[in-house]
Amino acid sequence: MSNEASPETRVGLIQVYTGDGKGKTTAALGLALRAAGSGMCTYIGQFLKGRRYGELDSAPKLAPYVTIEQYGLNAWVHVDSVTPEQRAAAKEGLVKIHQALTGGEYDIVVADEINIALAFGLLTEEEVVALIESKPAQVELVLTGRQAPAAIVERADLVTEMREIKHPYQQGIQARAGIEF
């Protein structure tokens, strides 16, 4: 944990970034970047992601302030055909997120795409609510992903819904390295 504010005086809130628009993970990464500038340590656990994303290459440059791990396979998850391996990766991720949240090493813990892991049935709402309830008072917890359920939204202190108004995909522009991944 950082030395910016003592653990006894730091107030950690629960943030949710959800909605169908672009920018949920990007907002969480921006928070980690800002926090690193203040000497705070952030753990980012990415559910469903097992492919290369730009943040995996930039995070080591921010060490020891930003740590990223992925809990997904290098394959798309389809809601109608979730595999036992995908479910096991998400369960392993939940354990690691809990350890990061309660271990005392991090000021901020980001559960990236955890809402989609819930929507796809990789995790249960009860498991995620238990994670939230285990949050120490001084640690900031961020949950990202579309379709945040009401039980998560109700427990949050800050909820931001990204709403798509216009997207380059609609113009046939594919995902770009460094911008979308």
C-alpha positions as CSV (number, residue, x, y, z in Angstrom):
1,M,0.0,0.0,0.0
2,S,1.1,3.5,-0.6
3,N,2.2,6.0,1.9
4,E,0.0,8.8,0.6
5,A,-2.6,8.3,3.3
6,S,-2.4,6.0,6.2
7,P,-4.6,2.9,5.9
8,E,-6.5,4.1,9.0
9,T,-7.6,7.4,7.3
10,R,-8.0,6.3,3.7
11,V,-11.6,5.8,2.5
12,G,-12.0,3.1,-0.1
13,L,-15.2,3.1,-2.2
14,I,-16.8,0.8,-4.6
15,Q,-17.0,1.9,-8.2
16,V,-18.8,0.3,-11.1
17,Y,-18.2,1.1,-14.8
18,T,-20.9,-0.5,-16.9
19,G,-23.1,0.0,-20.0
20,D,-22.9,-0.8,-23.7
21,G,-20.5,2.0,-24.6
22,K,-16.7,1.8,-25.0
23,G,-14.5,2.9,-22.2
24,K,-15.1,0.8,-19.1
25,T,-11.7,-0.9,-19.0
26,T,-10.1,2.3,-20.2
27,A,-11.6,4.2,-17.3
28,A,-10.2,1.7,-14.8
29,L,-6.8,1.8,-16.4
30,G,-6.9,5.6,-16.2
31,L,-7.6,5.3,-12.5
32,A,-4.6,3.0,-12.1
33,L,-2.4,5.4,-14.0
34,R,-3.5,8.4,-11.9
35,A,-3.1,6.4,-8.7
36,A,0.5,5.3,-9.7
37,G,1.3,9.0,-9.9
38,S,0.4,9.4,-6.3
39,G,2.4,6.3,-5.2
40,M,-0.7,4.0,-4.9
41,C,-0.6,0.4,-5.9
42,T,-3.3,-1.1,-8.2
43,Y,-4.1,-4.7,-9.0
44,I,-6.1,-5.4,-12.1
45,G,-7.6,-8.8,-12.7
46,Q,-9.1,-9.3,-16.1
47,F,-11.9,-11.8,-16.4
48,L,-12.6,-13.4,-19.8
49,K,-9.4,-12.0,-21.3
50,G,-6.6,-14.2,-22.4
51,R,-5.4,-12.3,-25.4
52,R,-2.7,-9.7,-25.7
53,Y,-3.9,-6.2,-24.9
54,G,-1.7,-3.1,-24.8
55,E,-2.0,-2.6,-21.1
56,L,-0.2,-5.9,-20.5
57,D,2.9,-4.4,-22.1
58,S,2.6,-1.0,-20.4
59,A,1.9,-2.2,-16.9
60,P,5.4,-3.5,-16.3
61,K,6.6,0.0,-17.0
62,L,4.5,1.2,-14.1
63,A,5.8,-1.5,-11.7
64,P,5.6,-1.8,-8.8
65,Y,2.5,0.4,-8.9
66,V,0.3,-1.5,-11.4
67,T,-0.1,-5.3,-11.7
68,I,-2.3,-7.0,-14.3
69,E,-3.3,-10.6,-14.5
70,Q,-5.7,-12.3,-16.8
71,Y,-8.2,-15.0,-16.0
72,G,-9.3,-16.1,-19.4
73,L,-8.3,-18.3,-22.2
74,N,-7.2,-17.2,-25.6
75,A,-10.6,-17.8,-27.0
76,W,-14.0,-16.0,-27.1
77,V,-16.5,-16.8,-24.5
78,H,-19.9,-17.5,-25.9
79,V,-22.8,-17.3,-23.5
80,D,-24.5,-20.4,-24.9
81,S,-21.4,-22.6,-24.8
82,V,-19.3,-21.7,-21.7
83,T,-16.7,-24.4,-21.2
84,P,-15.6,-25.9,-17.9
85,E,-12.1,-24.5,-18.5
86,Q,-13.6,-21.0,-18.9
87,R,-15.6,-21.4,-15.7
88,A,-12.5,-22.7,-13.8
89,A,-10.4,-19.7,-15.0
90,A,-13.0,-17.3,-13.7
91,K,-13.2,-19.1,-10.4
92,E,-9.4,-18.9,-10.1
93,G,-9.6,-15.2,-10.9
94,L,-12.1,-14.6,-8.2
95,V,-9.8,-16.2,-5.7
96,K,-6.9,-14.0,-6.8
97,I,-9.0,-10.9,-6.8
98,H,-10.1,-11.7,-3.2
99,Q,-6.4,-12.2,-2.2
100,A,-5.4,-8.9,-3.8
101,L,-8.4,-7.2,-2.1
102,T,-7.7,-8.5,1.4
103,G,-3.9,-9.0,1.3
104,G,-2.9,-5.4,2.3
105,E,-0.6,-4.9,-0.7
106,Y,-3.0,-2.8,-2.9
107,D,-4.8,0.5,-2.6
108,I,-7.1,-0.2,-5.6
109,V,-8.3,-3.5,-6.9
110,V,-10.0,-3.7,-10.3
111,A,-12.2,-6.7,-11.3
112,D,-12.2,-6.0,-15.0
113,E,-15.2,-7.6,-16.9
114,I,-16.5,-9.2,-13.8
115,N,-20.0,-8.1,-14.7
116,I,-19.8,-10.0,-18.0
117,A,-18.4,-13.0,-16.1
118,L,-21.6,-12.9,-14.1
119,A,-23.9,-12.4,-17.1
120,F,-22.3,-15.4,-18.8
121,G,-22.7,-17.6,-15.7
122,L,-18.9,-18.0,-15.0
123,L,-19.5,-16.6,-11.5
124,T,-22.5,-16.3,-9.4
125,E,-24.0,-13.1,-8.0
126,E,-23.6,-14.5,-4.5
127,E,-19.8,-14.9,-5.1
128,V,-19.4,-11.4,-6.3
129,V,-21.5,-9.9,-3.5
130,A,-19.3,-11.9,-1.0
131,L,-16.2,-10.4,-2.7
132,I,-17.6,-6.9,-2.3
133,E,-18.5,-7.5,1.4
134,S,-15.0,-8.7,2.1
135,K,-13.5,-5.3,0.9
136,P,-11.4,-3.7,3.6
137,A,-12.6,-0.1,4.4
138,Q,-9.4,1.5,3.0
139,V,-9.3,-0.3,-0.4
140,E,-11.0,1.0,-3.5
141,L,-12.8,-1.7,-5.5
142,V,-13.7,-1.2,-9.1
143,L,-16.0,-3.6,-11.0
144,T,-16.2,-3.2,-14.8
145,G,-18.3,-4.8,-17.6
146,R,-21.6,-4.6,-19.3
147,Q,-24.8,-5.7,-17.6
148,A,-23.9,-4.9,-14.0
149,P,-26.7,-6.5,-11.9
150,A,-28.8,-4.5,-9.5
151,A,-27.2,-6.2,-6.5
152,I,-23.8,-4.9,-7.6
153,V,-25.1,-1.4,-8.5
154,E,-26.9,-1.1,-5.1
155,R,-23.7,-1.8,-3.2
156,A,-21.6,0.7,-5.2
157,D,-20.7,4.2,-4.2
158,L,-20.1,5.4,-7.7
159,V,-21.8,4.0,-10.9
160,T,-20.9,5.2,-14.3
161,E,-22.8,3.9,-17.3
162,M,-21.1,4.2,-20.7
163,R,-23.7,4.7,-23.4
164,E,-22.8,4.1,-27.0
165,I,-24.0,6.9,-29.3
166,K,-21.7,6.4,-32.2
167,H,-18.9,3.8,-32.7
168,P,-16.2,3.3,-35.4
169,Y,-17.4,-0.3,-35.9
170,Q,-20.6,1.1,-37.4
171,Q,-18.3,2.6,-40.2
172,G,-16.5,-0.7,-40.7
173,I,-13.5,0.3,-38.7
174,Q,-12.1,-2.7,-36.9
175,A,-10.5,-2.7,-33.4
176,R,-7.1,-0.9,-33.4
177,A,-4.0,-1.8,-31.5
178,G,-3.3,0.7,-28.7
179,I,-6.8,2.2,-29.0
180,E,-9.3,-0.7,-28.5
181,F,-6.9,-3.3,-27.3
